[in-house]
Each structure stands twice: as C-alpha cells, then as structure tokens.
Amino acid sequence: MATSRLPPATLTLKQFLRRQQVLLLYRRILQAIRQVPNDSDRKYLKDWAREEFKRNKSATEEDTIRMMITQGNIQLKELEKTLALAKS
C-alpha cells in the first residue's frame, strides 16, 4: 500500500478552492466596509465581519460552508446596495 507523501494537514483541492472563495468574500466585504462614511459604523461593521469569520473558522461540513458563503455574498450585496443609495 502506497502512503501519501503529503503532510496530514494538507487541504484537498475542494477544500483549497472553498478556502479561496472564503478569503475572496472576506476581502470583498472589507473593501465594501472601507466605503462606509461614518467612522463608528465602519468600525462596527469591520468588527462584526471579523467576528463572524472567526466564529465559523472551524466549520468543516461542505454544505454548511457553501451555505455560509452564499449568505455572506447576499449580505455583501445588501451592503453594496445600501452604500450606493447613500451616495446618490
């Protein structure tokens, strides 16, 4: 029986791709938050985003992760819509 030469903590391709999706979502959320004009609102949103991602960091179930990514994208779109309305 051949053993894998990869370390035990190595991600599968699917896990790696999901991780990239999560990191991209996090970066996009932070970029949107930077556009919030009020300093206290910006800090609140940044802290909220950081805590949400930290709280769900240990999630391993594929369906759960996919659902959280979908919810995060919906919340990002809502934030972007709100910022667009505030600018107009």
C-alpha positions in Angstrom: 0.0 0.0 0.0 1.4 3.4 -1.0 1.4 6.1 1.5 0.9 9.7 0.7 3.9 12.0 0.9 1.7 15.0 1.8 1.6 16.2 5.3 -1.6 15.2 7.2 -2.8 18.9 7.3 -2.7 19.3 3.5 -6.0 20.5 2.0 -7.8 18.6 -0.7 -8.4 20.5 -3.9 -12.1 21.1 -3.0 -11.1 22.4 0.4 -8.5 24.7 -1.2 -11.0 26.1 -3.6 -13.5 26.7 -0.8 -10.9 28.4 1.2 -10.1 30.7 -1.7 -13.8 31.6 -2.0 -14.0 32.4 1.7 -10.9 34.6 1.6 -12.2 36.4 -1.5 -15.5 37.1 0.2 -13.7 38.4 3.3 -11.6 40.8 1.2 -14.6 42.0 -0.7 -16.6 42.6 2.5 -13.7 44.6 4.0 -13.3 46.6 0.8 -17.0 47.5 0.9 -16.8 48.4 4.5 -14.0 50.9 3.7 -16.5 52.9 1.8 -18.8 53.4 4.8 -18.5 57.2 5.6 -19.2 57.1 9.3 -16.1 56.0 11.4 -18.1 54.3 14.2 -20.3 52.4 11.6 -17.2 51.4 9.7 -15.5 50.1 12.9 -18.7 48.2 14.0 -19.0 46.5 10.6 -15.4 45.6 10.5 -15.5 44.1 13.9 -18.8 42.3 13.0 -17.2 40.8 9.9 -14.1 39.7 11.7 -16.1 38.0 14.5 -18.4 36.2 12.0 -15.4 34.8 10.1 -13.6 33.8 13.3 -16.7 32.2 14.7 -17.2 30.0 11.7 -13.5 29.3 11.1 -13.7 25.7 12.4 -16.6 24.7 10.1 -15.7 21.6 8.0 -19.0 20.4 6.6 -19.1 21.2 2.8 -22.8 22.1 2.7 -22.5 24.3 5.7 -19.6 26.2 4.2 -21.3 26.6 0.9 -24.4 28.0 2.7 -22.3 30.4 4.7 -20.6 31.7 1.5 -24.0 32.2 -0.1 -25.3 34.1 2.9 -22.1 36.2 3.0 -22.5 37.1 -0.6 -26.1 38.1 0.0 -25.1 40.3 2.9 -22.3 41.9 0.8 -24.7 42.7 -2.0 -27.1 44.3 0.6 -24.2 46.4 2.0 -23.2 47.5 -1.5 -26.8 48.5 -2.4 -27.0 50.5 0.9 -23.7 52.3 0.1 -24.9 53.0 -3.5 -28.1 54.5 -2.2 -26.3 56.6 0.4 -24.0 58.1 -2.3 -26.9 59.0 -4.6 
